[in-house]
Amino acid sequence: MRTAQQILADSAVIAVVGASRDPLKAAHGVPLHMQQHGWRIIPVNPTIDELFGERAYKTLADIPHPVDLVDVFRPAADAVQIVRDAAAIGAPAVWLQLGIVSAEARRIAEEAGMDYVEDRCLLVERAAAGLTRLG
């Protein structure tokens, strides 16, 4: 199992489930920050068509290319199905944002051989490690 910082260092494309248009929400600010530091952000939200200059998808299964990391900005109750969906598309890692914890989602990820992080913020981990994907 890779550490949170190893997952970020190894990932180039992050699908963000629950990405938000509302600039006051962490589900907007965190993915935007990651994009500004060089990660490709793929928004997953059934109510929007585009965000951060990228096409948005209704579900993880709709994304037509591989993703390196599925980042979750949804309640813990939704995490179990999201992790199942992430496993189904072959995502190597799942990250539940700060305040989101699910023992069942962790079990599903581990059984699928996926790296799993919960209750941690991408932005905080990126900053702590000084990571960037900008050339």
C-alpha positions as MATLAB code, in Angstrom:
seq = 'MRTAQQILADSAVIAVVGASRDPLKAAHGVPLHMQQHGWRIIPVNPTIDELFGERAYKTLADIPHPVDLVDVFRPAADAVQIVRDAAAIGAPAVWLQLGIVSAEARRIAEEAGMDYVEDRCLLVERAAAGLTRLG';
ca = [
       0.000    0.000    0.000;
       1.408    3.359   -1.066;
       1.390    6.338    1.288;
      -0.892    9.298    0.592;
       2.034   11.303   -0.723;
       3.221    8.420   -2.953;
      -0.272    8.138   -4.422;
      -0.252   11.851   -5.272;
       3.253   11.694   -6.706;
       2.292    8.735   -8.914;
      -1.051   10.169  -10.075;
      -1.544   12.494  -13.038;
      -5.318   12.182  -13.604;
      -7.725   12.586  -10.681;
     -11.461   11.939  -11.026;
     -13.271   14.046   -8.417;
     -16.625   12.554   -7.418;
     -18.805   15.324   -6.050;
     -16.845   18.191   -7.619;
     -18.803   21.405   -7.085;
     -19.392   24.601   -9.081;
     -19.699   26.533   -5.802;
     -16.362   28.316   -5.239;
     -17.081   28.467   -1.499;
     -17.032   24.666   -1.150;
     -13.942   22.536   -0.618;
     -15.245   20.316   -3.446;
     -14.454   23.234   -5.758;
     -11.400   24.820   -4.182;
      -9.386   21.650   -3.555;
      -9.662   20.219   -7.101;
      -9.016   23.669   -8.595;
      -5.874   23.982   -6.458;
      -4.697   20.551   -7.605;
      -5.323   21.514  -11.235;
      -3.323   24.720  -10.746;
      -0.424   22.535   -9.561;
      -0.502   20.365  -12.673;
      -2.904   17.488  -12.028;
      -5.613   16.806  -14.611;
      -8.942   16.986  -12.804;
     -11.940   15.104  -14.193;
     -15.154   16.285  -12.502;
     -17.784   13.626  -11.735;
     -21.134   15.236  -10.992;
     -24.449   14.371  -12.652;
     -25.687   17.980  -12.525;
     -22.922   19.727  -14.495;
     -21.488   19.496  -18.018;
     -18.133   21.217  -17.523;
     -15.966   22.399  -14.654;
     -12.364   23.620  -14.419;
     -12.288   23.681  -18.243;
     -12.833   19.896  -18.341;
     -15.852   17.909  -19.438;
     -17.780   16.615  -16.428;
     -19.133   13.064  -16.316;
     -22.264   11.771  -14.615;
     -20.527    8.638  -13.272;
     -17.054    7.153  -13.048;
     -18.107    4.538  -15.630;
     -18.740    7.334  -18.154;
     -15.101    8.490  -18.163;
     -13.621    7.202  -21.451;
     -10.002    6.996  -20.283;
      -8.068    5.660  -17.284;
      -7.791    7.650  -14.082;
      -5.004    7.322  -11.535;
      -6.974    8.361   -8.476;
     -10.638    8.722   -7.508;
     -11.091   11.559   -5.011;
     -14.385   11.553   -3.084;
     -16.272   14.639   -1.902;
     -19.480   12.795   -0.980;
     -20.932   11.666    2.362;
     -19.487    8.505    3.895;
     -22.739    6.659    3.138;
     -22.025    7.127   -0.604;
     -18.400    6.008   -0.348;
     -19.128    2.270   -0.507;
     -20.746    2.463   -3.953;
     -18.160    4.964   -5.184;
     -15.331    2.601   -4.202;
     -17.129   -0.259   -5.981;
     -17.432    1.957   -9.066;
     -13.755    2.936   -8.817;
     -12.765   -0.738   -8.667;
     -14.975   -1.464  -11.681;
     -13.107    1.089  -13.829;
      -9.726   -0.184  -12.647;
      -8.700    2.881  -10.658;
      -5.560    2.033   -8.659;
      -6.414    4.326   -5.733;
      -9.312    5.964   -3.880;
      -9.086    8.988   -1.603;
     -11.870   10.034    0.782;
     -11.518   13.688    1.694;
     -11.215   15.141    5.178;
     -14.059   14.046    7.445;
     -15.089   11.070    5.284;
     -14.508    7.626    6.827;
     -15.974    4.246    5.855;
     -14.799    0.871    7.126;
     -16.859   -0.868    4.430;
     -15.359    1.271    1.646;
     -11.879    0.487    3.010;
     -12.639   -3.248    2.982;
     -13.883   -3.113   -0.619;
     -10.804   -1.158   -1.730;
      -8.446   -3.569    0.013;
     -10.198   -6.605   -1.493;
      -9.887   -4.988   -4.937;
      -6.162   -4.343   -4.376;
      -6.603   -0.582   -4.457;
      -4.647    1.955   -2.434;
      -6.989    3.704   -0.010;
      -6.808    6.977    1.909;
      -9.562    8.421    4.086;
     -10.112   11.497    6.224;
      -7.266   13.418    4.560;
      -7.146   16.411    2.239;
      -5.388   16.294   -1.136;
      -4.403   19.948   -0.856;
      -2.864   19.529    2.605;
      -0.924   16.406    1.571;
       0.270   18.048   -1.645;
       1.507   21.097    0.236;
       3.121   19.066    3.026;
       5.129   17.072    0.497;
       5.856   20.068   -1.732;
       4.480   18.121   -4.699;
       3.655   19.653   -8.070;
       3.153   18.252  -11.549;
       4.196   21.489  -13.239;
       7.312   21.273  -15.342;
];
